[in-house]
Structure formats: structure tokens, C-alpha cells
Amino acid sequence: MIRPHFSSRRIYPSLLKPSAHLLRRATGRLRLPPAMCIYLGDSTTDMMAAQ
């Protein structure tokens, strides 16, 4: 009986991926320039956010 715990709406993974805003915020909190960081992803939205 696990089905009632999940939505029947379709979820689009590209909408769940981090945005560039979140990556900049993370590097700011780490006090590191983005050029010194590595971001690994598995989609084109990940690549766009990393740039």
C-alpha cells in the first residue's frame, strides 16, 4: 500500500535540477570561486547550470 503516498502527477526531472543561482550560493558559502569547483551532473540542464 505505498501508492497513496505518491502523487499521480508527472514529475519532470529537468525542473528538479539545481539552477545556477543555487550553485553560486553554494560556492559563496564555501568561500570558493566557482572556477575552483567541480560540478558533476547527468543532463544538459546540469551542464547549463554549471556554466
RAWOPE-V667415 format. One line per field, one symbol per residue. ss: DSSP state (2 for helix, 1 for strand, 0 for the rest). phi: phi as a letter, one per 30 degrees, with the letter a starting at -180 (. if undefined). burial: b if it has 16 or more other C-alpha atoms within 10 Angstrom, else e. A space follows every 10 residues. Layout:
ss=???
phi=???
burial=???
This chain:
ss=0022200000 0022220002 2222222222 0002220000 0002222222 0
phi=.ceddbdddd cceddcddcd eddddddddd hbdedccbcc bbbddddddd d
burial=eeeeeeeeee eeeeeeeeeb eebbeeeeee eeebeeeeee eeeebbeebb e
